[in-house]
Amino acid sequence: MIPIMLLVGIICFLLIHLTPGNPAELMLGPHADVTSIEALTKKMGYDQPIHVQLVKWFSMVLQGDFGVSVYSRKPVISTIARRAEASFIIALGATFFFSIFGILIGIISAKKRNSWLDQASMTLSLTLASMPSFWIGLNLMLIFSATLNWLPSSGYPGVLGTGDITNLRYLILPCLTIAIPSSGLIARLTRSFVIDILSMDYVTTARSKGLRESVVIIKHVLRNALIPVVAVIGTYFAEIMSLSVVVETVFNVPGVGRLVVESILQRDYPTLQALLMIIAGLYVIINFLCDIIYAILDPRIQYD
């Protein structure tokens, strides 16, 4: 994990600093004189050699300091922290929804293999997986907000700041927007793995012992089928982070996804570097947790 994060940090730093544009000029505005721009550039350290800037930045990161935002003039960590709540809840809720729905649909389809229910559920899954997220979001907004008036159409007042847990209703539609296409893919994967395991000898043995079908499915089939599914769910985290940019824009949610786009457009180097490092770190940690879950699901897996 440490070498990966070190390599990610170096690549992100070099890519961002090699792009055209001067943050000092952006901060001072288009009417700033050359003297002021050069003075601010020197103060921010952007006039130093790039390897010196890299070492200085890494030393700050190790202390938990990502610097000050070029645009807001506030600490980067506090800027990200204000946006992280919405994105974290959306990612967690979307993962919960598409995992539950996808696994349930996959198990039912596998049990009713080649039946009309199996064909219908797999056709629906493939259709959902093919839908673009922004189109799903707009239709959910039209149905549940504009027509039925059940859920808010945009915004997010927050829960931690207001203490009102009912504000979570603002994020139900964004969560579903990401979960709907993802659940279709999880359903197809689960169905394939469950069908393979149902033909195994130990499943036949379990049934011959008189165990209830629900016990056979949960204890013997599902536990083994979930190992590759968990791997796919873990890798979906990166896709959720990319989809959050679209979803947060459609529903006007102040999250990390929109902050990434804003930082790129504003040439806010410190904020963008911190976001890339945090997202990469979360991705590495989630894959590490998936490795641990493998060992829990299958005791035969051991790590030396």
C-alpha positions as CSV (number, residue, x, y, z in Angstrom):
1,M,0.0,0.0,0.0
2,I,2.8,2.4,0.9
3,P,4.7,2.1,-2.5
4,I,1.4,2.4,-4.4
5,M,0.5,5.6,-2.6
6,L,4.0,7.0,-3.1
7,L,3.8,6.3,-6.8
8,V,0.3,7.8,-7.0
9,G,1.5,10.9,-5.2
10,I,4.5,11.4,-7.6
11,I,2.4,10.9,-10.7
12,C,-0.4,13.2,-9.5
13,F,2.1,15.9,-8.5
14,L,4.0,15.8,-11.8
15,L,0.8,15.7,-14.0
16,I,-0.8,18.7,-12.2
17,H,2.4,20.8,-12.2
18,L,3.2,20.2,-15.8
19,T,-0.2,21.5,-17.0
20,P,-0.3,25.1,-18.2
21,G,-1.5,27.9,-15.9
22,N,-0.1,29.9,-12.9
23,P,-2.1,29.6,-9.6
24,A,-0.7,32.9,-8.5
25,E,-2.1,34.6,-11.6
26,L,-5.5,33.0,-11.0
27,M,-5.6,34.1,-7.4
28,L,-4.8,37.7,-8.2
29,G,-7.1,37.9,-11.2
30,P,-6.7,39.0,-14.8
31,H,-5.8,42.6,-14.0
32,A,-2.9,41.8,-11.7
33,D,0.5,43.3,-12.6
34,V,3.6,41.1,-13.3
35,T,5.3,42.2,-10.1
36,S,2.5,41.0,-7.9
37,I,2.2,37.7,-9.7
38,E,5.9,37.0,-9.4
39,A,5.9,37.9,-5.7
40,L,3.0,35.6,-4.9
41,T,4.5,32.8,-7.0
42,K,7.7,33.1,-5.0
43,K,5.7,33.2,-1.7
44,M,3.8,30.0,-2.7
45,G,7.0,28.3,-3.7
46,Y,6.1,27.7,-7.3
47,D,9.3,29.3,-8.5
48,Q,11.4,26.5,-7.0
49,P,12.6,23.4,-9.0
50,I,9.9,20.8,-9.3
51,H,11.8,18.2,-7.3
52,V,12.1,20.6,-4.4
53,Q,8.4,21.3,-4.5
54,L,7.8,17.5,-4.6
55,V,9.9,16.8,-1.5
56,K,8.3,19.8,0.4
57,W,4.8,18.7,-0.5
58,F,5.4,15.1,0.6
59,S,6.8,16.3,3.9
60,M,3.7,18.4,4.5
61,V,1.4,15.4,3.5
62,L,3.1,13.2,6.0
63,Q,2.2,15.7,8.7
64,G,-1.4,15.8,7.5
65,D,-1.1,19.2,5.9
66,F,-2.2,19.5,2.3
67,G,-1.7,23.3,2.2
68,V,-4.2,26.1,1.5
69,S,-6.7,26.2,-1.3
70,V,-5.8,28.6,-4.0
71,Y,-9.4,29.6,-4.6
72,S,-11.0,29.7,-1.1
73,R,-7.8,30.6,0.8
74,K,-8.8,28.1,3.4
75,P,-7.0,24.9,4.5
76,V,-7.5,22.1,2.0
77,I,-8.5,19.5,4.6
78,S,-11.4,21.7,5.9
79,T,-12.6,22.4,2.4
80,I,-12.7,18.6,1.6
81,A,-14.2,17.8,5.0
82,R,-17.2,20.0,4.3
83,R,-17.8,18.2,1.0
84,A,-17.0,14.6,2.1
85,E,-20.2,14.0,4.0
86,A,-22.5,13.9,1.0
87,S,-20.1,11.9,-1.2
88,F,-19.4,9.3,1.6
89,I,-23.2,8.8,2.2
90,I,-23.9,8.5,-1.5
91,A,-21.1,5.9,-2.0
92,L,-22.1,3.9,1.0
93,G,-25.8,4.0,0.2
94,A,-25.2,3.1,-3.5
95,T,-23.0,0.2,-2.5
96,F,-25.6,-1.0,-0.1
97,F,-28.4,-0.8,-2.6
98,F,-26.7,-2.4,-5.6
99,S,-25.2,-5.1,-3.4
100,I,-28.5,-6.2,-1.9
101,F,-30.6,-5.8,-5.0
102,G,-27.9,-7.4,-7.3
103,I,-27.2,-10.4,-5.1
104,L,-30.9,-11.1,-4.5
105,I,-31.8,-10.9,-8.2
106,G,-28.8,-13.1,-9.0
107,I,-29.8,-15.8,-6.5
108,I,-33.4,-15.9,-7.6
109,S,-32.4,-16.1,-11.3
110,A,-29.9,-18.9,-10.6
111,K,-32.6,-20.9,-8.6
112,K,-35.1,-20.4,-11.4
113,R,-32.6,-21.0,-14.2
114,N,-34.0,-20.9,-17.8
115,S,-37.5,-20.0,-16.5
116,W,-39.5,-16.9,-17.6
117,L,-38.5,-15.2,-14.3
118,D,-34.8,-15.9,-15.0
119,Q,-35.1,-14.5,-18.6
120,A,-37.0,-11.4,-17.4
121,S,-34.7,-10.6,-14.6
122,M,-31.6,-11.0,-16.7
123,T,-33.1,-8.9,-19.5
124,L,-34.0,-6.2,-16.9
125,S,-30.4,-6.4,-15.5
126,L,-28.8,-5.9,-18.9
127,T,-31.2,-3.0,-19.7
128,L,-30.4,-1.3,-16.4
129,A,-26.6,-1.8,-16.8
130,S,-26.9,-0.1,-20.2
131,M,-28.6,3.1,-19.0
132,P,-26.5,6.2,-18.6
133,S,-26.5,7.5,-15.0
134,F,-27.5,11.1,-15.9
135,W,-30.6,9.8,-17.8
136,I,-31.5,7.6,-14.8
137,G,-31.1,10.6,-12.4
138,L,-33.3,12.9,-14.5
139,N,-36.0,10.3,-14.8
140,L,-36.0,9.5,-11.0
141,M,-36.2,13.3,-10.4
142,L,-39.1,13.6,-12.8
143,I,-41.0,10.6,-11.2
144,F,-40.3,10.9,-7.5
145,S,-39.8,14.7,-7.2
146,A,-41.8,16.5,-9.9
147,T,-44.7,14.0,-10.3
148,L,-45.1,12.2,-7.0
149,N,-43.4,14.8,-4.8
150,W,-42.0,12.1,-2.5
151,L,-38.4,13.2,-2.4
152,P,-36.4,16.4,-2.9
153,S,-35.1,17.0,-6.4
154,S,-31.8,18.7,-5.5
155,G,-29.5,20.1,-2.9
156,Y,-28.3,18.6,0.5
157,P,-28.5,20.7,3.7
158,G,-26.3,18.2,5.6
159,V,-26.8,16.0,8.6
160,L,-23.7,16.6,10.7
161,G,-24.1,20.4,10.5
162,T,-27.8,20.6,11.1
163,G,-28.3,17.5,13.2
164,D,-31.4,16.7,11.2
165,I,-31.2,13.0,10.1
166,T,-34.3,13.5,7.8
167,N,-32.0,15.4,5.4
168,L,-30.8,12.0,4.3
169,R,-33.8,11.9,2.0
170,Y,-32.0,14.4,-0.3
171,L,-29.5,11.6,-1.1
172,I,-31.9,8.7,-1.8
173,L,-32.2,9.6,-5.5
174,P,-28.5,10.1,-6.0
175,C,-27.8,6.7,-4.4
176,L,-30.4,5.0,-6.5
177,T,-29.0,6.7,-9.7
178,I,-25.7,5.0,-9.1
179,A,-27.1,1.7,-7.7
180,I,-29.5,0.9,-10.5
181,P,-27.0,0.3,-13.4
182,S,-24.5,-1.3,-11.0
183,S,-27.1,-3.7,-9.5
184,G,-27.7,-5.1,-13.0
185,L,-24.1,-6.1,-13.4
186,I,-23.9,-7.6,-9.9
187,A,-27.0,-9.6,-10.6
188,R,-25.5,-11.2,-13.7
189,L,-22.3,-12.0,-12.0
190,T,-24.0,-13.5,-8.9
191,R,-26.3,-15.6,-11.1
192,S,-23.3,-17.0,-13.0
193,F,-21.3,-17.9,-9.9
194,V,-24.3,-19.4,-8.0
195,I,-25.2,-21.6,-11.0
196,D,-21.6,-22.9,-11.0
197,I,-21.6,-23.7,-7.3
198,L,-25.1,-25.3,-7.4
199,S,-23.5,-28.1,-9.5
200,M,-20.8,-28.8,-7.0
201,D,-20.6,-32.1,-5.1
202,Y,-20.7,-30.5,-1.6
203,V,-24.0,-28.8,-2.4
204,T,-25.5,-32.2,-3.5
205,T,-24.1,-33.7,-0.3
206,A,-25.7,-31.0,1.8
207,R,-29.1,-31.5,0.2
208,S,-28.8,-35.3,0.7
209,K,-28.4,-34.7,4.4
210,G,-31.9,-33.2,4.5
211,L,-30.8,-29.6,5.1
212,R,-33.4,-27.0,4.2
213,E,-32.9,-25.3,0.9
214,S,-32.5,-21.9,2.5
215,V,-29.7,-23.3,4.7
216,V,-28.0,-24.8,1.6
217,I,-28.2,-21.5,-0.3
218,I,-27.0,-19.3,2.6
219,K,-24.4,-21.5,4.2
220,H,-22.9,-23.4,1.3
221,V,-23.7,-21.6,-1.9
222,L,-23.9,-17.9,-1.2
223,R,-20.8,-17.9,1.0
224,N,-18.6,-19.3,-1.8
225,A,-20.3,-17.3,-4.6
226,L,-19.7,-14.0,-2.8
227,I,-15.9,-14.3,-3.0
228,P,-15.6,-13.1,-6.6
229,V,-18.7,-10.8,-6.2
230,V,-16.9,-9.0,-3.3
231,A,-13.9,-8.5,-5.5
232,V,-16.1,-6.8,-8.1
233,I,-18.0,-4.7,-5.5
234,G,-14.6,-3.5,-4.2
235,T,-13.5,-2.4,-7.7
236,Y,-16.8,-0.6,-8.2
237,F,-15.6,2.0,-5.7
238,A,-13.6,3.7,-8.4
239,E,-16.6,3.8,-10.7
240,I,-18.8,5.2,-7.9
241,M,-16.3,8.1,-7.5
242,S,-16.4,8.8,-11.2
243,L,-20.2,8.6,-11.3
244,S,-20.5,10.9,-8.3
245,V,-19.2,13.8,-10.5
246,V,-22.2,13.3,-12.8
247,V,-24.7,12.5,-10.1
248,E,-23.7,15.4,-7.8
249,T,-24.0,17.8,-10.8
250,V,-27.5,16.5,-11.8
251,F,-28.8,16.7,-8.2
252,N,-26.8,19.8,-7.3
253,V,-25.2,18.0,-4.3
254,P,-22.1,19.8,-2.8
255,G,-19.9,16.7,-2.7
256,V,-16.3,15.7,-3.5
257,G,-17.1,14.9,-7.1
258,R,-18.1,18.5,-7.9
259,L,-15.1,19.7,-5.9
260,V,-12.8,17.8,-8.2
261,V,-14.2,19.5,-11.3
262,E,-14.1,22.9,-9.6
263,S,-10.5,22.4,-8.6
264,I,-9.5,21.5,-12.2
265,L,-11.3,24.5,-13.7
266,Q,-9.8,26.9,-11.0
267,R,-6.3,25.4,-11.2
268,D,-6.5,24.8,-7.5
269,Y,-3.4,22.6,-7.3
270,P,-3.3,21.9,-3.5
271,T,-7.0,20.9,-3.4
272,L,-6.7,18.7,-6.5
273,Q,-3.6,17.0,-5.2
274,A,-5.2,16.2,-1.9
275,L,-8.4,14.9,-3.6
276,L,-6.4,12.6,-5.8
277,M,-4.4,11.3,-2.9
278,I,-7.4,10.7,-0.7
279,I,-9.4,9.0,-3.4
280,A,-6.5,6.8,-4.3
281,G,-5.9,6.0,-0.6
282,L,-9.6,5.0,-0.1
283,Y,-9.4,2.8,-3.2
284,V,-6.3,1.0,-1.9
285,I,-7.9,0.6,1.6
286,I,-11.1,-0.8,0.2
287,N,-9.1,-3.4,-1.9
288,F,-7.2,-4.3,1.3
289,L,-10.5,-4.8,3.2
290,C,-11.7,-7.0,0.3
291,D,-8.6,-9.2,0.8
292,I,-9.6,-9.6,4.4
293,I,-13.2,-10.4,3.6
294,Y,-11.9,-13.2,1.2
295,A,-10.2,-14.9,4.2
296,I,-13.4,-14.6,6.3
297,L,-15.6,-16.0,3.6
298,D,-13.1,-18.8,2.6
299,P,-11.0,-20.1,5.5
300,R,-8.7,-21.9,2.9
301,I,-7.3,-18.4,2.0
302,Q,-4.3,-17.5,4.1
303,Y,-1.9,-14.6,3.9
304,D,1.7,-15.1,4.9
